Amino acid sequence: MPRFRARTIDDITQVAREHGVPVIEVDPRGTTHSEEHSEVTRRYGVDKHTASAILVARRGLRKIKQVLK
């Protein structure tokens, strides 16, 4: 991961935690080149970046559900 990107993620994470916002890290790999990505793009009429963001958010929600069980 490029240094600038890693630093930005670290900064955002730190500020979120300082303000009491829980942070859940999710690996975004594989979201762009999947069948689910194409389905989200068609179903919601969004661009590829928004579709990827939706898929990453879904992964985060699944992760939360696993922790709460």
N, C-alpha and C positions, 0 to 999 in steps of 0.2 A: 504494500500500500504506500502510495507517495507520502512523503513526510508532511506536506501541507494538509492533506486530507486527514491523516491520522491526528494531527494537532487540532484541527477543527473539530473532529469528533470528540476528542478529549476535552476541549474547551466547553463544548455544548453540554457534554455529560456532567462536567463539574458544576456548571451554572445551574443545571436542572436539579442536581442533588442539593445544592445550597438553598434552593427554593422549595425543597420538599417534593419535587416531582420524581416519581419512581422512573428508573431507566431500565429498559429491557433491551439487551443487545440481540440482534437477529442477523444471521448471515444472509445477505441478499443474493448470493450466487445462485444461478439457475432460474431466476425469476423472468428474465427476458426471453429466453429461448425454450419456453415450455408451452404445452398445449393450453394450460390454464391461462397463460398470458394472452394468447390469441382469443380465448373465450371472453376474458374480461374486456379486452379492447373492443370486440364486437358487441357484447352485451350492453356495456355502459357507454359506448361511443366516445371513449377517451383515447388520448395519444399513448404511445408506448411507455413514456416516462411515468405518466399517471397510473397506467396499468401495473407497472412494476412497483410503484409506491403502494398501491392497493394490496398486491401480493405480499409485500414485506410486512404491511400492517396486519394482514391475516396471519402470517407466521407468528408475529408478536402476540396476537390474541390467543392463538393455539398454545403458545408457550405459557401464557398466564393461566389458562385453563388447566394445564398440566400441573402447575405449581399449586393451584388451589385445591386440587383433588386430594 
